[in-house]
Each structure stands twice: as C-alpha cells, then as structure tokens.
Amino acid sequence: MTFRKITAIFIFVLILSAPAYAAKISIPAGTEIQVIFDPNIELTSNRVEEGVPILINLYKPIEIGGVTIVEKGSPGTARVVKAENNGRVGKPGYIEVAFESLDPKGAFVPVNEGENIKLEGSVDDKGGGKKLLSILLGFGLIIKGGQGEIDTSVPYPAKVAETIILEN
C-alpha cells in the first residue's frame, strides 16, 4: 500500500471514531427552577429533626432553547435546618427546609463527573399561635400552639446557586 492510501484510511478511521455531536451548555447561577417533596412524607415540626436530609425532585424539566437539559423528576436533596416543636402557653412550632442539590438526569451530564447542581432557597412554616387564647382562658399550661407544617403536595421555587457546565 502506498503512503497516501494508508494516510487516507487512518484519517477515515479517525473521522468515524469521533463523536457525531458533542455539545457543552451551562446552567447559570440564578436560574429559577421548581422542586417538589415526596407527597408521602410528613414535614411537620414535631416529626423531623434538624440536619435530616429530605428527598426532593425536579418538578419541571430545565430547558434551554427548547432542548431539555435536565429531566423532570431528577432527584435532589434538601435539609431540615430548623425544627422547633410547639409548646405550652400557645407557642407555635416552626420548620425550615433548605434546598441543597440536584442530580441532573438526562442526555446532558456534568463535565466534572459526579458533580451536582447546587441549589439555594428554602421553605418554612410557623404553626398557629394560641398564646392569647391560653392566657385569656387561664389554661396556659394546657393549650399548645400549632405545629409548623410544609405542604409536600405543591412545588416550591429554588434557584441554581452556582453556574454548572453540562455536556452530552
């Protein structure tokens, strides 16, 4: 075989072995998304402890230019940052859960293997207070305020905390 034929075959093999389409795309910090909790869990101030991780899922896909970058349902993590039980004299309970990260699922994956989408934002609730009622009725040691409770059947807004680069 001549040198030209060998070179042509080598170039042809290189062209066939290259990926047909490779793209990188970034999801900028501040991108607004929606997440949802598992509706089967109960997030109340008397049932969870601070520091406990909570499973969240992406409620709507992340799309850029009509292309789905991260699929709906991609799993993520939130964490209970504050959980105060209700108390006597009508003191209400309080719960706060902060969104932490999202594991991108779909055709695009992080350039840095194992990297997650960092999230910011939180949701909280303060139970109803009954302090005035407990004092007026003189039952201050018996009447307690309501528990803080987060509705797990509705989506909540979160934001991408740091720009992340994904590729397909």
Steps between C-alpha positions, in 0.01 A plus 500: 500500500615847428553764765204700367259206534615425854461868596150513344392185687640640827314831457180315408520286818562811712195673353277198568622465859430866592167571670232606255378784719650633820370813665566683823239718660495692825218555745576841650480587868163655578304277261158450654367144531222324688542203733251282680519275806379142510128544578508189721724661763377719781711810558384634835703663774423219745596214265840604361832599652748764392764370259283225349531474119174499304452369144379752242434464127513745211138599432545629143789424264776756453487604135722732303397597148229235498748222582457306825826529692389341829201265512191544715522275806878529538571428869653743742553577867363752744584520870302591811683805637258585779230300680345642816220308664191687615479575870283599789345840540405482133856505358486397131734249337733597216668309216744612229640285219782623271556371147856369447562314175355329196641198316454579128343217300462497124709529186730760658739418784739719701841556343651415840380146569287464813433874529149609602304814433532710816173660610398792719169587655285366779144454615369545854184505706403622843206330666210701630561664837242479778674711762219751547239226521700304756550809720139619471359162591758438771604170345852611410660172601249291306446684170781458248560684173475326164786312333694647209411298191627506141252387235678227300240489223595834339816612313735760650736745328876455527798647313822362360767623743809456278540487123548143382621373163337190353584303186334229297 
